[in-house]
Amino acid sequence: MRALEPGPPWDYEMLAKQYADGRRATLDLGTGGGELLASLRPPLDGGVVATEEWVVNAPVAFRRLSPLGIHLVRSRSTRLPFRDSSFGLIIDRHEEFDPGEIDRVLSPGGRFLTQQVGRHNWGELRRRFPRMTDWGDQRSGYVHALRDCGLEVESREHDARVAYPSLGEFVFMLCVAPWEIPDFDMERDLDALLAFELDCTTSDGLVVTECRYLIDARKPP
């Protein structure tokens, strides 16, 4: 995948490292295979815990993170098995969360940072796949819920065009994210895929719009 336009005006990794400074404990929600968290480990000087629910990812994350002293917990990100006020920093890249649970386990003065996929992501695909999942306006819902919990919240959203080398590479993304198109089937959906390819192929490749948003929240002391 190649970016055709400038990416988001924020740097999630840089912010995570910045906010980790001096925190006594950090939680990474939905760490996946642990790749990103492993790259952040040196600046995270306090205790670090990660959650991962998916049975495929959890063993991979365990093998990657254990040597770094990071404890992996198998749990849902919306129902956290931690005591109240356990973490000074909670980070979350593209994982669902429950604002009430964030408020509960975040310590006073703590920070919550999340980057999520926006509602308009891959809008070009929806024209050919109307059954594509619509998660609704999650950004507004999350922001309002966090503010209702008493957190101070800032949020930004950004759209940018990116190019995939071919339809095959894009279909791979659909296969590893089966929630994007319910009951996706290569054979049954071939005509729609080819029409989508015709719509979006340019001299740069298969061009689609990616939408991301950032929520940066602070719990008062």
matplotlib code that plots the C-alpha trace (Angstrom):
import matplotlib.pyplot as plt

x = [0.0, 1.3, 0.0, -1.0, -1.8, -0.3, -1.3, -3.0, -1.8, -0.9, 1.6, 0.0, 3.3, 5.0, 2.1, 2.1, 5.8, 5.3, 2.4, 4.3, 6.9, 6.7, 3.6, 3.6, 1.7, 0.5, -2.2, -2.4, -5.9, -6.1, -2.4, -2.8, 0.5, 2.3, 4.3, 3.5, 3.8, 7.2, 8.4, 7.2, 8.7, 11.9, 10.0, 7.5, 9.5, 6.8, 4.8, 3.2, 0.2, -1.5, -4.8, -5.7, -8.8, -8.3, -6.9, -4.8, -3.0, -2.6, 0.2, 2.0, 1.8, 2.9, 6.0, 6.9, 6.1, 7.1, 10.9, 10.3, 8.7, 5.2, 2.4, -0.3, -3.9, -6.5, -9.6, -12.2, -11.3, -14.8, -14.7, -11.4, -10.2, -8.3, -8.8, -10.1, -7.4, -4.8, -3.2, -1.7, -1.8, -4.2, -3.4, -5.5, -5.0, -8.1, -9.5, -13.1, -13.4, -16.0, -15.7, -17.0, -14.3, -11.7, -12.8, -12.8, -9.3, -7.7, -6.1, -6.7, -4.6, -4.2, -4.3, -6.3, -5.1, -6.8, -6.7, -9.7, -11.0, -13.5, -17.0, -16.1, -13.2, -13.1, -16.2, -15.5, -16.0, -19.4, -20.8, -20.3, -20.9, -23.9, -23.9, -20.5, -20.7, -21.7, -20.6, -22.4, -20.9, -18.7, -16.5, -19.2, -20.6, -17.2, -16.4, -19.8, -19.5, -16.0, -17.0, -20.0, -17.6, -15.8, -12.8, -11.4, -11.5, -10.0, -10.7, -9.6, -10.4, -8.5, -9.2, -6.4, -6.2, -4.0, -3.0, -2.9, -0.7, -3.5, -7.0, -5.3, -3.5, -6.8, -8.7, -6.1, -7.1, -10.7, -9.8, -7.9, -10.7, -13.8, -16.0, -15.8, -18.1, -20.3, -20.2, -17.6, -17.0, -14.5, -16.5, -19.9, -18.6, -16.3, -18.4, -18.7, -15.0, -14.2, -16.6, -14.9, -11.5, -12.7, -14.1, -10.9, -7.9, -5.7, -2.1, -1.2, -2.9, -6.2, -7.0, -9.3, -9.9, -8.8, -10.4, -8.8, -9.7, -7.9, -9.3, -7.0, -8.6, -7.4, -8.9, -8.7, -6.5]
y = [0.0, 3.5, 6.8, 9.3, 12.1, 13.2, 11.0, 12.1, 15.3, 13.3, 10.6, 7.9, 6.2, 9.5, 10.5, 7.1, 7.5, 11.0, 10.2, 7.1, 9.3, 8.9, 6.7, 3.9, 1.5, 1.2, -0.9, -1.7, -2.8, -5.3, -5.6, -7.9, -9.7, -7.2, -5.6, -2.0, -2.4, -4.1, -1.1, 1.2, -0.8, 1.2, 4.5, 2.5, 2.4, 1.3, -1.9, -2.8, -5.0, -5.9, -7.5, -9.7, -11.8, -13.5, -17.0, -16.6, -13.4, -14.2, -16.8, -14.6, -11.6, -13.7, -14.9, -11.4, -9.5, -11.9, -11.4, -7.6, -8.0, -7.3, -9.3, -10.5, -11.1, -12.9, -10.8, -8.8, -5.1, -4.1, -6.0, -5.5, -7.8, -5.1, -3.2, 0.4, 3.1, 0.5, 2.4, 5.8, 5.4, 3.3, 3.1, 1.5, 1.3, 0.1, -1.9, -1.5, -0.2, 0.7, 4.3, 3.3, 0.6, 3.1, 5.5, 2.8, 1.4, 4.8, 6.4, 10.1, 12.3, 9.4, 9.5, 7.5, 7.6, 5.7, 5.7, 4.2, 3.5, 6.1, 5.5, 6.6, 4.2, 2.6, 4.4, 3.4, -0.2, 0.4, 1.5, -2.1, -3.8, -2.2, -4.9, -3.7, -3.2, 0.3, 0.9, 4.2, 7.3, 5.7, 8.7, 11.0, 8.2, 7.5, 11.2, 12.0, 8.9, 9.7, 13.3, 12.0, 10.0, 13.3, 13.0, 15.9, 14.9, 16.1, 14.4, 14.7, 12.9, 12.6, 11.1, 10.3, 8.4, 5.3, 3.0, -0.8, -2.5, -4.7, -6.1, -9.2, -7.2, -5.4, -8.7, -10.0, -7.1, -8.1, -11.7, -10.7, -8.3, -10.5, -8.0, -5.5, -7.4, -10.0, -13.4, -12.3, -15.0, -14.7, -16.8, -15.3, -11.7, -11.9, -9.7, -7.0, -7.1, -6.7, -3.8, -2.2, -2.8, -1.1, 1.9, 2.5, 1.4, 4.3, 4.6, 4.6, 1.3, 0.5, 3.8, 4.0, 6.5, 5.6, 7.4, 7.5, 9.4, 10.1, 10.4, 11.9, 11.9, 12.9, 12.0, 14.9, 14.5]
z = [0.0, -0.9, 0.4, -2.3, 0.1, 3.5, 6.4, 9.5, 11.1, 14.3, 15.0, 17.2, 18.1, 19.0, 21.2, 22.9, 23.7, 24.9, 27.2, 28.6, 30.2, 33.9, 33.9, 36.5, 34.4, 30.8, 29.1, 25.4, 24.3, 21.5, 20.9, 17.9, 17.4, 19.6, 16.8, 17.6, 21.4, 21.0, 19.1, 21.9, 24.7, 25.4, 26.3, 28.5, 31.7, 34.1, 34.1, 30.8, 30.2, 26.9, 26.1, 23.1, 22.7, 19.3, 19.7, 16.5, 17.7, 21.4, 21.1, 18.6, 21.0, 23.9, 22.2, 21.1, 24.3, 27.1, 26.5, 26.8, 30.2, 29.0, 30.5, 28.0, 29.2, 27.2, 27.6, 25.8, 25.5, 26.5, 29.8, 31.5, 34.3, 36.1, 39.3, 39.4, 38.7, 37.6, 34.7, 34.1, 30.3, 28.1, 24.4, 21.7, 18.0, 16.1, 19.0, 20.3, 23.8, 26.4, 27.7, 31.1, 31.4, 30.3, 33.0, 35.6, 35.1, 34.3, 37.3, 38.1, 35.9, 33.5, 29.7, 27.1, 23.5, 20.7, 16.9, 15.1, 11.6, 10.6, 9.3, 5.7, 5.3, 1.9, 0.8, -2.8, -1.8, -0.3, -3.7, -4.9, -1.6, 0.0, 2.7, 3.9, 7.6, 8.8, 12.4, 12.6, 14.0, 16.6, 16.9, 18.2, 20.5, 22.0, 22.5, 24.2, 26.4, 27.6, 28.4, 30.3, 32.4, 33.2, 30.9, 29.0, 25.3, 22.0, 18.7, 15.1, 11.9, 8.6, 5.1, 2.6, -0.6, -0.7, -3.6, -3.4, -6.1, -7.3, -6.5, -5.0, -2.3, -1.4, -1.3, 1.2, 3.5, 3.2, 4.2, 7.3, 8.3, 7.7, 9.6, 6.7, 4.4, 6.1, 4.4, 1.9, -0.7, -3.5, -6.0, -5.2, -5.0, -8.0, -10.3, -7.6, -7.0, -10.7, -10.9, -7.9, -9.6, -12.7, -10.7, -8.7, -10.8, -11.9, -13.0, -9.3, -8.6, -6.9, -5.2, -2.2, 0.7, 4.2, 7.1, 10.6, 13.7, 17.0, 20.5, 23.1, 26.6, 30.0, 33.4, 35.8, 38.9]

ax = plt.figure().add_subplot(projection="3d")
ax.plot(x, y, z, "-o")
ax.set_aspect("equal")
plt.show()
